[in-house]
Amino acid sequence: MAEPDLPTLTGEQQRWGLAAAGLFLLAIGFLGFALSQRVMVVFAVGWVALQIFGYVGALRIAKGDFAHPLFKSQVMLHFMAVALLAAVIIRAFK
């Protein structure tokens, strides 16, 4: 069976794609924690949904380029969500 002709990703594209995948896995893990502990469930579900629609929409507009500024802004948006989540958790334990 012939392999599809896919373009080779640059180092920058690989790094941004890896960052997006890591954030998505973090969101899925937090969703599992939130459902098991019954805490922040709405945030966890909304964060996963926001990532799915955001990444798909950004990649569609960027024509699959992980280094496109729109995709980069999606990744940075979710880094900010992690920072806000960390701030809430730190505040809860003070």
N, C-alpha and C positions, 0 to 999 in steps of 0.2 A: 504494500500500500504506500503510495507516495505521500510524503509529508507536505503540508501546505507551505507556500512561500511566505514566510513571515519576516518582516524587517528586523534587523538586529537592533536591540535597544542600546542607547548610549548609557554611559555611567550615570549621568544625571537622571535620565528616565528611570533607570533601575532603582536609584535611591528614593525618588519620589513615589514610585510604585510600592516599594518596600515600606515606606513610611505610612502610606495609605492602608496597606494590608495589615500592618502592625496595629494601627489605630482601630481598624475594623475588628480585629481579633480581640483587642482590649474591650471594645464596646460589647461584643458578644459575651465575653467573660463577665463583664459587669451586669449584663442582662440576666445571665444565669444566677449570679449572686443576688441581684435584686429580686428575682422571682422566688428564690429559695428563702430569703430573709423577709420578704414582703416589705421592702424599704426602697423608696425612690423608683418604683416600677414605671411610673409615667415618664420620668426622665430617661430611664434605660431604654424603653421601647421607642420613645421619640428620637433618641440619639441614633439608634440603629437605623430607623426609618430615614432620618435625615442623611445619614451616610450613604445609604443605598441610592436614594433619589439624587443626592448631590453628586456623588461620584459618577453615576451613570450619565446624568445630564452634562456634567463637565466634560467627560470623555467623549460624549456624542458631539458636543460643540467643538471640542479640541481635535476631533477626528483621530482619537486614539493616542494622542501625544501626552505622555505622563509629565513632560516638562513644560507644558503649556501653562501660562500664568493663571488661567481659570482653574485648572486642576490643582495647581500649587496653592491657590487661595482656599480651595476646599480642604486641603490637608491642614493648612494653618488654622482654619476655622475649628477643626476638630482637635488640634493641639490646644486651642483656647478652651474648648469644652473640657479637656482633661485637666487643665489648670483650674478651671472653676470647680470641677468635681473634687479635686484635691483640696481646694480652699474650703469647700463645704465640709469635707471629712475632717480636716484639721480643726475647723471651728466647732464641730460637733464634739470633739474629744477634749476641748479646752474647758 
